[in-house]
Amino acid sequence: MSVTSPVHSPEPTYAAVLRTPHARRTFGAALLGRLSNGVTPLSLVLSVKDGTGSYAAAGTAMAVFGLAGVLLSPARAGLVDRFGPRRALVPLAAACALLLVALAVAAARPTAPPVALAVLAAAAGAVIPPLGPVTRALWSEMLPDRDLLRRAYSLDTVAEELLFVTGPLLVGLLVRYAAAPAGLVVSAGLVLTGTLALVTSPVVRGATKEREREAPETAAGPVGAFGGGPARAAAVAAAMGMCLGALDLLVIAFADAHGRPGVVPWALAALSAGSAVGGLVHGAVSWRLPTAVRLSLLTLGLGGALAVAGLSPHPYALVGVVALGGLFLAPALTSAYLLADESAGPGRRTRAGAWVNTAFNAGSTTATAGVGLLVGRLPLPLCFALAAFPAVLAAAGTLVPALPRPGLRSVGGAEQVQ
């Protein structure tokens, strides 16, 4: 059941998505809060490094912040599914904001123990409100039309990626006029303000009232129900994360090997630009392939581009191949979110999206550590190929089960006997 009236359009567009009642307000509020995710990491590293004078302390604080955020993401999303956005998000956002401010105050003191900073960082990471999964669940409530929903998810994915570009730029601007801990205070203000604006949206109020009319077991949903489509989406997302986690270090190693370190930011910018273009195009096209098939094919393209990148004859050729790979990134991630949403029950959508997030981030972290052990020991083209292998394997392994079978017809993300 949708919270708002469905938008009917013979040719669904991004404009139609944003014309949906309350969509602009809800989306804008969520993006404001999610900008904190782009501001916090760099602010945290700079604050702890300046406060302690230790890169090791800064790295440890960032590691525990990220680890707590990734591992507990499904649990926080489960709270939203169980209690609703208003009752779950506000305490999480308030706690996160308070801990970020406390971390800023502690890091501003030159005598702050690194252990205390790490504990505060871990605590802040543990209570980050899951605004991304919540936003995607709200899109699903607002837009029962699957074509409009696909465009909304594409728009959401591209916007989220741009936040991770905008956030560090904002931090760079802040540190020109203030100490690094000011970035943590700004991040606290963003997450609290954005969350409060989101939960006061009519869409969230309507979703809360509808949730209160549901039976408790329907709203809560068994944790063990995670499987099928959401499991497939999370597995492929983990493989995508491994590609991206390896790529940063591999690009640096490639540029160093060719004596062109200045090409690194260009390559990473090309990845983001390609991803943004690919995401918008993916959302604008009407696809006939089932979401699961699309996800596998897009992930296969991403892995193939990464494997070919290692064979680039020149760093600028690498930039072009990386941009080509970026064309598959946002569409593949969007398809993973869509598959999880299609396959999850109404009371489990936030958790399903959070599992995709968790899998992607876990894959990225694992690959970054793993490829660091390979670079310097193996030829770079082989390192690129090994980094691409998980994506190719996951795509190939999920493609055959995802293909429509004779006698079955696709309904959303599932298949039914005709």
GIRA-V912032 format. One record per run of one state. SS is the DSSP state (@ for helix, = for strand, . for the rest). FROM is the first residue (numbers start at 0). TO is the last residue. Records with the same first field share a line. If there is no record, write none. Layout:
SS: FROM-TO ; FROM-TO
This chain:
.: 0-12 ; 19-21 ; 52-53 ; 71-71 ; 83-83 ; 107-112 ; 126-129 ; 142-144 ; 177-179 ; 199-200 ; 213-214 ; 220-221 ; 225-227 ; 257-261 ; 284-289 ; 309-313 ; 343-344 ; 375-376 ; 378-378 ; 402-406 ; 411-412 ; 417-417
@: 13-18 ; 22-51 ; 54-70 ; 72-82 ; 84-106 ; 113-125 ; 130-141 ; 145-176 ; 180-198 ; 201-212 ; 215-219 ; 222-224 ; 228-256 ; 262-283 ; 290-308 ; 314-342 ; 345-373 ; 379-401
=: 374-374 ; 377-377 ; 407-410 ; 413-416
